Every structure is written in structure tokens, then in C-alpha cells.
Amino acid sequence: MGRTGQFWKTSSIISMAFALFLVVMAILVNTTSLNQQVWLRVLFGVSALNFTLRASVPLILGALSGILCERSGIINIGIEGMMLAGAFAAFVAKVATNSWPLPASLAVGVATALLVGGLMGLLHALLSIRFRMDQIISGTVIIILAAGFSAYLFDRSAVAEGKFGPVRIPLLADIPVLGSVLFENPPITYLALLLVVVIHVALFHTRWGLRTRAVGEHPRAADTVGINVNRYRYVNTVLGGMLAGLAGGFLVLEAVGQFQEGMTAGRGFISLAAMIFGNWNPFGALGAATLFGYTQALQNELLLAGVTQVPRQFISMLPYVVTIVAVSGFVGRVRPPAAEGKVYETEGSSE
């Protein structure tokens, strides 16, 4: 436990130092003569910071999804599939309600993404808890199911009209450099950042959070004091599925505006890496998601800057390489919840 606590302390310092470095460099580059340096504008310009935040949002939501599931003892590698199902559901709902007023149409899209993500989470919980399927296999089934159904049912002639626009927060948005990055964003971006705080407080400062962590660490002990272990696992896996569905909804309703086959492009797996790097802690996952989001932003900025000395394919690999390096360098130093992936059977019960 001491080593885990020490790692969390170390990862917090790394995340905060990285965020502070980005902030300081962004302010310097965008308010001083340093902005005359092209490579500094590419690395720390407002455009790079904006793209970092946009790229981080689905990773944050996906990591929070994994945290809820795995803190209660359910391995969820199916986040990628839940994201894709949520994205497709949001697109279908948005297309079906194109004639409605835009706010109502977008609200239906968000609700549909949450519903379908929750149903995928319920499916994963049923396979893992009731039918005792290997949880890795169950997650893989969800990924294949989402990819297959979305590709088969996708109407390529359908077009979703409109998406969420930025909501400017008065006064805060006027802060130089950071104001336009942090306080002039669409609603799901604000919601993702708020959920980091809400889930952290809920996990570590409420009775529900204490019971959730107990279920993931010592289910037998939790059962002996009257906690319904499998009920908590069901609830948390469904909530996790809803967050993953919302991540997919973000891609369609806020980021891209349309659906494309396989549009999650590995974000679910990167979210898992962020969760592990963040030691199953919401703020740790936020820092890790920001790091991975920045690598995607850097890839985008380098391509826009016309960097041709390095093959485009190598630049596109950057986010995934950083993910592999981060997880391979730190995964051995973290400890997942002790009962993760283990089916729990109550005494005298078939479940």
C-alpha cells in the first residue's frame, strides 16, 4: 500500500508539473516576443492548447468509466466498444431529430448516447457477473459487437445537422491566453472536467465510494457487513458504460459533428492507459489524459505546420507510442484493486 501511495504522490507531481509547464510556456509564448519562434508557437500556441483539451475530453470520460468499473472489481477493456456504440447512437438520434430545435435535438443525442452506453455496461455486467464469463473476453465481445453493428447499420447518406457550440463564461473567458482555452468551450467539455471532481469526491469522501472501494478490494469482508457486492458492481459498471457512451457522444455531437466507422480510433484503449497511469484515481487520470491529449495535439500541429522531414506515419504514431512508453514504464509500480476481475459468489447463492 505504501508503494501505491508513493506512486500516486509521484504521479500527482508529474501531472501537476506537466500542466504547470504547459500553462507557463503558453503564457510566455503567446504574450512575449517568443511567439516569433515558429517551433514554440507549434508546441505551446493557443491552438495546441485548445486541441489538447478537445483531445483529452473523450480520454478523461473513458478513464473515469474504467475507474468506476475497476474500483468495484470489474475489468472493462470494452470501453472502446462502449464509446463507439455511444457515438453511433448519438448520431442516429441526432439525424432522427434534425428537424427539431437544435438544443432539443442535441439533448436527445446526449441522452441516447448515455442510454446505449449504459446498456452496453449492463451487458458487460451480466456477462461478467451472472454468467461468469472471463471479463477480458466479455470486453472484447463488446468491442466487436459495437464495431460490427455500427458498420452494418451505418447509413452513409445520413447527415447530422448541427453540433454543440462553445459557451463563453463571462469574466473568466477574458483571462489572457488561458481564458479562451478553459472558459470558452462546449457543454460536454465542461461536464467532463466537472465529473473529475464529482467522481473523486464521491469515491473518497462518501459512503457510496467507501463501499465501492471495499467491493473492489475485499468483497468477502464487504459482504459480511451487509454490502450487496454484485449490486454495487452492476451499478458501477452501468454508470461506467454511460460515461463511455458520453465520450462517444462527445465525438459526434461536439467534436466532429458526424459519425465515421471506427471513429473512436483506439481512444478506449488510451483511456485505459490513462486510468492505469493515474493509479485508478480521477485526478491522476486527468493528468495522464492531458499528457496523451497533448501528444495528439502535437501530432496535429506538426502536420498543420507542414513538417515533412519526419514521415507523416511516424508523427501519427506519436500518441500511441507515448501511451506504450507511459504504461510500460509505470504499470509495474501500481497496484490495481485486489479483487479486480474476480467473480464473487455469495455463500449459499448461485450468483
C-alpha positions in Angstrom: 0.0 0.0 0.0 2.9 2.3 0.8 4.3 1.8 -2.7 1.0 2.6 -4.3 0.6 5.7 -2.2 4.1 6.8 -3.1 3.4 6.3 -6.8 0.2 8.4 -6.5 2.2 11.1 -4.9 4.8 10.8 -7.7 2.2 10.8 -10.5 0.5 13.8 -9.0 3.7 15.7 -9.0 4.4 14.7 -12.6 0.9 15.6 -13.7 0.9 19.0 -11.9 4.4 19.8 -13.1 3.4 19.0 -16.7 0.2 21.1 -16.5 2.1 24.0 -14.9 4.8 23.8 -17.6 2.2 23.9 -20.3 0.5 26.9 -18.7 3.7 28.9 -18.1 5.0 28.2 -21.6 1.7 29.1 -23.2 1.6 32.4 -21.4 5.2 33.2 -22.3 4.9 32.2 -25.9 1.6 34.0 -26.5 2.4 37.2 -24.7 6.1 37.9 -25.3 8.5 38.0 -28.3 8.9 34.2 -28.0 5.9 34.0 -30.4 8.2 34.8 -33.2 9.7 31.4 -32.9 7.7 29.1 -35.1 8.5 25.9 -33.3 7.5 27.4 -29.9 4.1 28.5 -31.5 3.7 25.0 -32.7 4.4 23.4 -29.3 2.7 26.0 -27.0 0.4 28.1 -29.0 -3.3 28.6 -28.1 -4.2 26.3 -31.0 -2.2 23.5 -29.4 -3.7 24.0 -26.0 -7.2 24.1 -27.5 -6.6 20.9 -29.4 -5.1 19.3 -26.2 -8.3 19.9 -24.3 -10.5 18.7 -27.1 -8.4 15.5 -27.5 -8.4 14.9 -23.7 -12.1 15.0 -23.2 -13.0 11.5 -24.5 -9.9 10.1 -22.8 -11.0 11.7 -19.5 -14.5 10.3 -19.8 -13.2 6.9 -20.8 -10.7 6.8 -17.9 -13.5 7.7 -15.4 -15.6 4.9 -16.9 -12.7 2.4 -16.3 -12.2 3.8 -12.7 -15.8 3.2 -11.8 -15.8 -0.3 -13.2 -12.4 -1.4 -11.9 -12.7 0.2 -8.5 -15.7 -2.1 -7.9 -13.8 -5.2 -9.2 -14.9 -5.4 -12.9 -12.2 -5.3 -15.6 -13.5 -3.2 -18.5 -11.5 -3.3 -21.7 -14.7 -2.8 -23.6 -14.6 1.0 -23.2 -13.6 1.3 -26.9 -16.8 -0.6 -27.9 -19.0 1.4 -25.5 -17.6 4.7 -26.9 -18.3 3.6 -30.4 -21.8 2.4 -29.6 -22.5 5.8 -27.8 -21.1 7.7 -30.8 -23.3 5.7 -33.3 -26.4 6.1 -31.0 -25.9 9.8 -30.7 -25.6 10.1 -34.5 -28.7 8.1 -35.2 -30.7 10.2 -32.6 -29.3 13.4 -34.0 -30.2 12.5 -37.6 -33.7 11.4 -36.5 -34.3 14.7 -34.8 -32.7 17.1 -37.3 -36.0 18.9 -37.8 -36.3 19.7 -34.1 -34.8 22.8 -32.5 -31.1 22.3 -32.2 -30.9 22.3 -28.4 -33.6 19.7 -28.1 -32.0 17.6 -30.8 -28.6 17.7 -29.2 -30.1 16.8 -25.8 -31.8 13.8 -27.3 -28.5 12.8 -28.8 -26.7 13.0 -25.4 -29.5 11.1 -23.7 -29.3 8.4 -26.3 -25.6 8.1 -26.0 -25.9 7.7 -22.2 -28.7 5.1 -22.6 -26.9 3.0 -25.1 -23.6 3.2 -23.2 -25.4 2.2 -20.0 -27.0 -0.8 -21.8 -23.6 -1.9 -23.1 -22.3 -1.6 -19.5 -25.2 -3.7 -18.3 -24.4 -6.3 -20.9 -20.8 -6.4 -19.7 -22.0 -6.7 -16.1 -24.4 -9.6 -17.0 -21.8 -11.5 -18.9 -19.2 -10.9 -16.1 -21.3 -11.4 -13.0 -24.3 -13.5 -13.8 -22.8 -15.7 -16.5 -19.2 -15.6 -15.1 -17.6 -15.0 -18.4 -14.0 -14.1 -18.4 -14.1 -10.3 -18.2 -11.4 -9.8 -20.8 -13.4 -11.9 -23.2 -16.6 -10.0 -22.3 -15.0 -6.7 -23.0 -13.6 -8.0 -26.3 -17.1 -9.2 -27.3 -18.5 -5.7 -26.7 -15.8 -4.1 -28.9 -16.5 -6.5 -31.7 -20.3 -6.2 -31.3 -20.2 -2.4 -31.4 -17.8 -2.3 -34.4 -19.9 -4.8 -36.3 -23.3 -3.3 -35.7 -22.3 0.3 -36.2 -20.6 -0.6 -39.5 -23.6 -2.7 -40.7 -26.3 -0.2 -39.7 -24.5 3.0 -40.7 -26.3 4.9 -43.4 -23.6 6.8 -45.2 -26.0 9.2 -46.8 -27.3 10.4 -43.4 -26.1 13.8 -42.2 -26.4 15.2 -38.7 -27.2 18.9 -38.8 -25.5 21.0 -36.1 -23.4 20.3 -33.0 -22.7 21.9 -29.7 -21.1 25.3 -29.8 -18.9 27.0 -27.3 -20.4 28.6 -24.2 -18.5 31.6 -23.0 -18.1 32.1 -19.3 -18.1 35.9 -18.6 -15.1 37.4 -17.0 -13.2 34.1 -16.8 -13.1 33.9 -20.6 -11.3 37.3 -20.6 -8.2 36.0 -18.9 -5.3 36.3 -21.3 -4.4 33.1 -23.1 -6.0 30.6 -20.7 -9.4 32.2 -20.8 -10.2 31.2 -24.3 -8.8 27.7 -23.7 -10.6 26.8 -20.4 -13.6 29.0 -20.3 -14.9 29.1 -23.8 -15.9 25.5 -24.5 -19.0 23.5 -25.4 -21.1 21.9 -22.6 -19.7 18.3 -22.7 -16.2 19.6 -22.2 -17.2 21.5 -19.0 -19.2 18.4 -17.9 -16.1 16.1 -18.3 -13.9 18.4 -16.2 -16.7 18.7 -13.6 -17.1 14.9 -13.4 -13.5 14.5 -12.5 -14.1 16.5 -9.3 -17.5 14.9 -8.6 -16.3 11.3 -9.0 -13.2 12.0 -6.9 -15.3 13.4 -4.1 -17.8 10.5 -4.4 -15.1 7.8 -4.4 -13.1 9.1 -1.5 -15.5 11.1 0.6 -18.9 9.4 0.6 -20.3 6.2 1.9 -21.0 5.0 -1.7 -17.4 5.5 -2.6 -16.2 3.6 0.5 -18.4 0.7 -0.3 -17.4 0.7 -3.9 -13.7 0.6 -3.0 -14.4 -2.1 -0.4 -16.2 -4.2 -3.1 -13.2 -3.9 -5.3 -10.6 -4.7 -2.6 -12.3 -7.1 -0.2 -15.7 -8.3 -1.4 -16.0 -11.0 1.2 -15.4 -8.5 4.0 -17.9 -6.1 2.4 -20.4 -8.9 2.2 -20.1 -9.8 5.9 -21.1 -6.2 6.9 -24.2 -6.3 4.7 -23.0 -4.7 1.4 -24.5 -6.3 -1.7 -21.3 -6.8 -3.7 -22.8 -7.7 -7.0 -25.4 -4.9 -6.9 -22.6 -2.4 -6.5 -20.7 -4.0 -9.4 -23.8 -3.8 -11.6 -24.5 -0.2 -10.8 -20.9 0.9 -11.2 -20.5 -0.9 -14.5 -23.7 0.6 -15.9 -22.5 4.1 -14.8 -19.1 3.4 -16.4 -20.8 2.4 -19.6 -22.8 5.7 -19.5 -19.6 7.7 -19.2 -18.0 5.8 -22.1 -21.2 6.3 -24.1 -20.9 10.1 -23.4 -17.3 10.0 -24.6 -18.6 8.7 -27.9 -21.4 11.2 -27.9 -18.8 13.9 -27.5 -17.1 12.9 -30.7 -20.3 13.2 -32.7 -22.2 16.0 -31.0 -19.3 18.3 -30.1 -16.0 17.4 -31.8 -16.7 16.1 -35.4 -20.4 16.6 -35.9 -20.8 13.4 -37.9 -20.2 9.6 -37.5 -17.5 7.7 -39.2 -16.8 3.9 -39.0 -14.3 3.2 -36.2 -14.1 6.9 -35.3 -13.0 6.1 -31.7 -9.6 5.1 -33.2 -8.2 3.4 -30.1 -9.3 6.1 -27.7 -10.9 3.5 -25.4 -7.5 1.7 -25.0 -5.7 5.0 -24.5 -8.3 5.8 -21.8 -7.4 2.5 -20.1 -3.7 3.6 -20.2 -4.6 6.9 -18.6 -6.6 5.1 -15.9 -3.6 2.9 -15.1 -1.1 5.7 -15.3 -3.3 7.7 -13.0 -3.4 4.8 -10.5 -7.2 4.4 -10.7 -7.6 8.0 -9.4 -9.7 10.6 -11.2 -7.2 13.4 -10.9 -4.3 11.1 -11.8 -6.3 10.0 -14.8 -7.0 13.7 -15.7 -3.3 14.4 -15.7 -2.5 11.3 -17.8 -5.3 12.1 -20.3 -3.9 15.6 -20.7 -0.5 14.2 -21.5 -1.9 11.8 -24.1 -4.2 14.6 -25.4 -1.1 16.8 -25.8 0.7 14.2 -27.9 -2.4 14.1 -30.2 -2.4 17.9 -30.4 1.3 17.9 -31.2 0.7 15.4 -34.0 -2.0 17.7 -35.4 0.1 20.9 -35.0 3.2 19.3 -36.7 1.1 18.2 -39.6 -0.5 21.6 -40.0 2.9 23.2 -39.8 4.0 21.1 -42.7 6.7 19.2 -41.0 8.0 17.0 -43.8 11.4 15.9 -42.5 9.7 13.1 -40.5 7.3 10.8 -42.3 3.6 11.6 -41.6 3.0 8.0 -40.4 5.6 8.4 -37.7 4.0 11.6 -36.5 0.6 9.9 -36.4 2.1 7.1 -34.3 3.2 9.6 -31.6 0.1 9.3 -29.2 0.2 5.6 -29.2 4.0 5.4 -28.7 3.7 7.7 -25.7 0.9 5.6 -24.3 3.0 2.4 -24.6 6.0 4.1 -23.0 4.0 5.5 -20.1 2.2 2.3 -19.3 5.3 0.0 -19.7 7.3 2.4 -17.5 4.8 2.7 -14.7 2.4 -0.3 -14.9 4.7 -2.4 -12.8 4.7 0.1 -10.0 0.9 0.4 -9.5 -1.5 -2.0 -7.7 -4.9 -2.5 -9.2 -7.9 -3.2 -6.9 -7.2 -6.6 -5.3 -10.5 -8.2 -6.4 -10.3 -6.9 -9.9 -11.5 -9.5 -12.4 -12.6 -12.0 -9.7 -16.2 -13.3 -9.7 -17.8 -13.0 -6.3 -20.3 -15.6 -5.2 -22.3 -15.1 -2.1 -22.4 -18.1 0.2 -25.5 -20.3 -0.5 -26.2 -18.5 -3.7 -25.8 -19.5 -7.4 -24.7 -15.9 -8.1 
